Each structure stands twice: as C-alpha cells, then as structure tokens.
Amino acid sequence: MIKAYLENEKVQELLKEIINNPKYYDKNQEEILKDEYVIHSRVLLLFYDALYKYSLIIEDTKYLDEFLNGFESLIKKLKNIEDINYGLSRLIGKITCKKLDVLYDNVEIEKVKVLRYIHDKYVKNGYYIRGLTRPDYINICNTGVIRGNHFSYVDEISDILKKYDYNLYDNYNELEFNTDISKACIKSINSPEYLYKLVINDYVNNKDVYYLKDKEKSINNLKVFLDNLKVNKADKKDILELFNIIWDYFNKEDNNIYLVLIKRSKFNNIDEYKISNEFTFDESLDNIFNAYDDLEVREEVKEEIDELIELPSYYKYLKDNSDKDTEKIVLDNEYGMISVFMIIGTILILFGVIISLIFV
C-alpha cells in the first residue's frame, strides 16, 4: 500500500521540496480547516491523500513518475487547495484511463467502465481509517484490538470541570472511523480529542499550538480556558498538574501519524456503483472521492485489522536549519559587516590624524 510508495527516492525528494519551498506549500486553505492545519502539513496531507488513492486504484509503479510530475505541476500552478484537490482527482482519473487502455479524450463514452473500476477499488474494496495516538497505536499493534482509551487522569479532570458545568466528553466518540485519509491523519495529530478540546477553544486565537505540540503555549491556552470558566485556584492547580502528566504520556517522542485500516465491507454491504448521466466523468469521479461515509463505533472493534500505517509528520521533511539558527546567521553577518566597517572607519580616522600632524 502507501508505505511502499513512500520509500521511493523520487517521492522522498518531492516531499522535501514541497515542505521547504513556499512556492509549493504557500496555498490558500479551505476556510473551514484553517484552525486544524499548519500550512506545510496541509500540502503534505494533500499528497498523502493522492498517493493513498494511487496505491489503491492504480497499484503500479509504472505510472508513478507521471503521478509525481502531475502532482508537482498542480501545486506549482494553482494557489487554492480546493482547486488542487479537484485537479488531483482528474490526475488519478487520467492515469486510470491509461491503465485500462481508455483514451481520456473519449472517456465520456467509456465512463461506466472506468468509474466502476475506480469505485470497486476505492469504495467497495476500500477502507475505514482510524487516526490515533502513538500509545494507542502501539497497544493495537500488541493486542490487535481497537478500543477507547479511558485514561484515569482525564476522568479526574472531567470530574473537576463538571463542577463548572463543562462536560469534557460531550459529542466525543473515541472510535470514529473515516473514509477520508486526510481527516484520519488530522484525527491522529490532534488526538486525544479531549486533550485537544482543553487547549483549542473559543477563548484563544492561536489555534495551531496543539498541532505543533507546543507544550508551553498549550498550557497558556488551557489557563485562558480555565479562567473563562472561573475555575478556582485549587482546582486550576490540580487540572494543570494532571494536564502535565497526560501531555507527557502522549508526547514522549516525536509524533508521527498513526492509522489503522479495516475493510469497509467488514462493517456494511456496499452497493454496486450506479452511473448518473447528470454528471461528467470528472464530476462523477470527484463525487466518488468526496462521498464521505464516516463510521462511529461505540464499543471496541474486534474485526480483523487489515493494515497498520505510520506516516511521517512534516517535521521529517523540514530542513535542519531552524528559524533561530537562520536568525543567528543573519545577526552574525550583520555584526560581522558592522565590525568590518568600524575597523575601516578607525583606520581612516587614524590616517587623517597622521596626515594632519605631518602638515602642521
């Protein structure tokens, strides 16, 4: 699946380029998702999504160069994420046509054949995907069972907050599966959701601190949240201590993206694809990819797991030089130039004094 393609040298080169070059990652994000993504990561997840579709539908390295060139061309030309996404659907469609010996220019004539093939690969034989934390991922690798993770320290925070009419577990389902891999990736990065909800709330403006795993700023956000709930000093102190324990448990190491995949057919029967003549081939294909069928499971999942995937976060592809290092280099250069000018100035002054003394 997708993991095998990620190991490709050209894939790695492209990922490093798009994460570090603004002409690739500086895009207009979807308004609804602005608080969920760091801009570099948005483009990375767009690539993961496209590569995931390629791995399910095309299943052949023969067309990988064409796919990578097409992806690079789209993110160079287009500024809007939604336009790029639509272009990627068309790219997958074009390569599928080539794989099935169908001329893309004549695809409207044979769209039934191509669309049914894509539907069978991506939907009928596709997956439900669950994004999770690293500890949960390791636990599933060991036990093979997906279950909700009830952490006792979180229950303690929940009990304290109930005194202030706040339910930490409201509208929260620990076992939600997605058919959109980008959404599942975000679930993994922003997991556990109850921790995320304490940090990212209506009272704060910096919404990316949890995504960036910035502990200090996350704690500041939590303090703002508790102040707005008018939590007393003793309860606030207890919550902050518990939060520290929970944070360190889930963020011991660099967080990658952790996914568990189970065939959709294990949960429900999927109907054959029905063609609608109201839509063009490109529109129908986009509808297939955007017909999200999320699944909520209330108890532990005992179905056999089909795939466990760990995907690198965008940190892996960032160049080694941090902003601070770059800033230091700039300052060093500035002070270096200043020092040179000071030395030259001093020499000129001394030279002038000497000349003056000679001609006095």
N, C-alpha and C positions, 0 to 999 in steps of 0.2 A: 504494500500500500504506500501511502505518502512518505513514510520513513525512508524507504529505499530511494525514492527520487531526491530526497533532501541531501543524501550523501553524495549526489552528483557534483563534480567540481564546478561546472558552469552554474548550477543552481546556487552554490555557496558564493561564488563570485558576484552574481547578480544581487543576492541578498545583502552582501556587504555594501554594494554600491547604492542600493535604494535606501538603506538605513542611514547612510552617511552623506548623501548628496541631496541638497534641498530641491533640486530640480525634479527629483523623484518623490520625495516624501512630503513636500510642502503643498498640500492639497486642501481644498475646501471640503470639510467634513459634513456629514449629514447632521442637521441641527439637533435631532433627537439623540444623537450619540456623542455629542461634543464632550459631555461630562464623563464619558466612560472610557475614552481612549486618550493615550498620548499619541501625538500625530505620527511619530515614527512607527509606532506599533500598529496604527490603523492600516498603513500601507503593507506592513508585514502580514497582518491577518488577512488582508485582501489577497495577498499572494498565496498564503496557506489555503484559503478557500478555493482559489482557482486550481491550485496543484492537487488538492483533495478531489475535486471534480475530474481533473485529468486522470488521476490514478484509478478512479472508479470506472470512468467511461471509456477512455482511450486505451489504457492498460498496455502501452507500448512505448519504449524509449525511442523508437524510430521517429516519432514526431516531436520529441522533447525540445529540440533546437527551435523548431517552428513555434512551439508554445512559448518558450522563453523570449524569443525575439518579438513575438506578438505582444506579450505582457509588457516588455520594456518599451515598445513603441507606444502603447496606450498610455502608460504613466508619464511618458515624456510629453505627449501631445495634449492630453486632457488635464484639466485642473480640478474638475469636480469628481468626487468619489463615486457618486451615483452613475455618472456617465461612464466612468472607467468600468464599473461593475457590469453595466449593460454591454459594454464592448467586450468584456471577458466572456460573457455568455455567448456572444456571437463567435468569438475565437474558438471556444470549445465546440460550438456547432459546426464551424467550418472544418476543423480537424476531424470531427466525427464523420462528416460527409466524405472526406478524403479516405478515411479508414474503410468506409462502406462502399467506396467506388461510386459515389454520387457527386455529380458536378454541383458545386454550391450555387452557381448561376441558375441551375434548373431545380433547386431544392423544393420549390413550391409544388412541383409535380410529384416529387417523391417524399414529401414531408412526413407522410404517415409512417413510412419505413424508418426514417431517421429519428423521429420523435418517439416512436415506440421503443426503439433500441435504447435511446437515452433514458427514457422513463424506467425501463426494465433494470438498467444498470444503476441508476441513481436513486430511484424510489423503491421499486419493487424488491430489489436486492440490496437496497441501501441500508443505512444505519441510523439508529438513535444514538446521540452522543451526549455524554455527561462530562462537564468540566468540573474538576475537583482540586482540592489542596494536595500538596505533596504528602503529608501524613496519611490522608485518606487513600491516595494512590498506592502508597507502599502497603497499606493494610489490605487493599483489594488484591494486590499482587501476591500477597501471602495467603489470603483466605479464599479468594475467588468470589466473595460475596459483597455486594454493594448495599450498604445500609447507612441510615442517617447517623451522623456523628454528634452525639449529645455530650458536650464537654461540661463537666460539673461546674467549672469556674464560670462558664457562660450562664448557667442556670442561676448562680449566685447573683450575677449582675442583673439578670432578668427579674429576680425576686425584689431586688432593691428598687429597680425602676418602676415596678408595679405600684409602689407607694406614691409615685408621682404620675399615675395614670398613663404610663407608657408601656406598651406590650412589645417587647423585643422580637417576639416570634410572629407578630401579625403578618398575614399574607406571605408567609415564608414556607417554602417546600424544599426540603433538603434533597429530594430525589426527583428533580426535574431533568428531563432529557430533551435535547434539541435536535432538529434536523439541519440546522444551520451551524456549520463548524465554527464560524466567526463568533457566533453567540456563545457557543460552548467554551471557546477559548477565553472570552471575557468572563464567563462564569468562573473559570479556573483562576484567572488572575485576581478577580475580585472576591474570591472565596476566602474564608467562610462568610456567607452573606450577612450574618448577624454582626460580625466584626466590621464589615464594610458599612453597615447601616449606622453604627455608632460614630463613624468617622466622617462619612459623607452624608450630610443632612441639609435641611433647608436654611440653616443659620450660617453656613460658611460659603465662601466664594471659591477657595482653592479646592477644586473637586478631584484633582488628579493625584493627591498625596498618597492615597491608599494604593492606587495603581502603581505608583513609583516606589512603594514600600518605604516611604519616608516616615520613620517612626516618630521623630520629634514633632513634625508638622501634623501627623495624625493625632498625636496626643493633644496638641493645641486645639485641633478641631473638636476633639472629644470634650475638652474643657469648656469650649464655647457652647456645645450642645447641652452639657450638664448645667451650665449657668442659666441657659434659657429655660430649662426645666425647673429651675430653682431648687436644685438638689443641695441639701445641707452639707456642711464641711466634712462631717464624719462619713456620710455616705459617699461623697465625692472622693474622699481619700481611699475608701475601700474599693470603689469602682476602678480608680486609676491603678491601684496595686494589682487587682485581678486582670485588668486590661494588659498590663505589662507581662504577666505570666502567659496569657493567651497569645499575645503578639509573638513572644519569643518561641512559643511552641510551633506556631505556624510559619515562622520566618527564620528558622535556624540557618538555612542556607539560601543561596541564590534560587529564586523561584522561577522555574520554567513553567510550561503549560502542560497540564496533565489531563488526559482524556481517556474515557472508557467507552467503547463502542459495542453495541448489541444490534443485531439484525432487526429491522422494523417488523419483519414477518413473524418474529417471536412474540410480539405483543398484539398484532392485529392482522387481519386479512387485507391485502391491498388489491384493489380492483385493477383490471386492465386499463391501459390508457385510452381515453376517448378523445378523438380529434374534433376540434371545433373549427369550422371554416370561417369563423368571425375574425380569427387572428392569423397573422402571417407566421411563417416559420420562426423568425426571430422573436416575435412577441410570444408565441407559444412556448418557446424554449425558456424565455425569461420567466414565464408563468410557472413552469415546472420547477425551476431553481428557487423561486420565491414563494412557493406554496408551502409555507412552514407548517409542520404538523407536530408541534411540541407535545410531549407526553409527561404527565405527572403521576408519579407512583408514591403511594402513601406508606408502604411498608418496604422492607428490604427486598432487593431484587435477587432472585435465585436463578434466573435464566443464565445459561452458559454465556460467559463473556467472549465476544469474538475477537476483540482487539484492544490492546492497551497501548497508548501512544504518549510519548513525552516529546514535546516540541520546544525548541529553544525560544526563550523570550528575546526581545530585540536587543537586550544588553549584550548578547553573544556576538552580535554583528557590529556593535559600535567600535570605532577605532579606540586605541588605548589612551590617546590624549584626552584628559578631562578638560572641562571648561576652566578649572582653576589652573591647570598646567599651561593652557593656552594663554590665560590672563597673565600668568607669571612670565611667560616668554615675552609677551608684548611689553610688560613693565620693565623687564631686564633690558630689552632692546632700547626702550625709551631712555632709561637711566644710563645705558651704555653710550648712547648718542650724546646725551647731555654732558657726560663726563668728558667725552672727546672734545666737545665744543668749549667746555670750561678750560681744558688744558691748552687748546689753541688760543683761546682768549687771553689766558695768563701769559703765554709766550709772547703774544703781540704787545701786551702791556709792558712787559719787561724790555722788549726790543725798543719800544718807544722811549722808555725811561733812559736806556743806554744811549740812544741817538741824541736825546736832549742833553745829556751830560757831556757828550763829545763836543757838541756845538755851542755849549755855553761859554 
